[in-house]
């Protein structure tokens, strides 16, 4: 059985990280797996780039710019939605790539940003090989948005899209929805998987996928890499104060509108003024930051930019007292799973796939949706818990029981084998 995973990259975001982890999980179970990407960043032998030369790289950049610029100039409502909507009108054909032709099963992940167009996806479907498509967001069943927010148009047919400059019944989202309807009209060989039960539930309500087989399998994590480190030693190594309570926040891009930075600011201000004004807190932030002014926060901030080393990330999670996740829309974020694996409780909103990882008051706190006050209350309660050891053990056990490489790989193997019988 030969499996080829397909994703835009092998690093640099939630889906690339999750896909790379799945590759390693499958390899550890003895599966003959390859990983086809647009751009390869790792040294993993099984990862194969479609960019074979300078001109391939130029073509990839052109496809990205063509898709983005056409959206920005003609359709974008404002900058906040710039990367929240993908047309998939530009891409590169991979149907004749050896890794595709030699595979028994193709396993799609995140293919936007000029990697695969809808026409390129149709070419893969037309090969009539079994395809597993893991959804990392809602894009596969909307007219173009990755997260629909309060909009439910995808349940019937997209149009009048609030992401667009000129919403109309037959706008860009309507056209995108029709293109996907056509794609799926002859796609009985595609089996869909969602990373969270939340996303599965939404996909089953969508007009495009409601009659399709959909399974729920979480992302895996290597618990030998993401594990608890000695808190004191980790703080000394990173030059973090050993005498304060540390609140950790991080994301691939902390300015992403979905990550809820405004709620983080408000929650920390409330924590200082209302919940425990005499307690000394400090904040550690990691991830790409082009806009957020950390001076808005009422506590001392250590800003660490992007951290790519898994071992370094594990140390950061371990040195914190709590990981704060104020996302207003999220599927099954890697950061939450990483924090729990390192024994650090998580405070997050009760939304998306977060309740599938955070058990309220057992390994973290689920705050009322969009309530900065309850988010602050959660931080206060977790940091001042009388059952700290029990709390930290519950974090690690949640991951060991649900998200290990072996656990997840074997769930996928069950699907793969069923498709080949």
Secondary structure as UniProt FT lines:
FT   STRAND          2..9
FT   HELIX           14..28
FT   TURN            29..30
FT   STRAND          32..39
FT   TURN            45..46
FT   STRAND          47..49
FT   HELIX           54..74
FT   HELIX           79..81
FT   TURN            82..84
FT   TURN            95..96
FT   HELIX           98..101
FT   STRAND          105..108
FT   TURN            112..115
FT   HELIX           118..126
FT   TURN            127..128
FT   STRAND          130..135
FT   HELIX           139..141
FT   TURN            149..150
FT   HELIX           153..155
FT   TURN            162..163
FT   TURN            165..166
FT   TURN            169..170
FT   HELIX           172..184
FT   TURN            185..186
FT   TURN            188..189
FT   STRAND          190..194
FT   HELIX           197..205
FT   TURN            207..211
FT   STRAND          214..216
FT   TURN            223..225
FT   HELIX           231..237
FT   TURN            238..239
FT   TURN            242..243
FT   STRAND          245..253
FT   TURN            254..255
FT   HELIX           257..259
FT   HELIX           261..270
FT   HELIX           271..275
FT   TURN            277..278
FT   STRAND          281..288
FT   HELIX           294..296
FT   STRAND          300..303
FT   HELIX           310..319
FT   STRAND          322..325
FT   HELIX           334..341
FT   TURN            342..343
FT   STRAND          346..349
FT   TURN            352..353
FT   HELIX           354..356
FT   TURN            361..363
FT   STRAND          364..367
FT   TURN            369..370
FT   HELIX           372..383
FT   HELIX           388..402
FT   HELIX           405..420
//
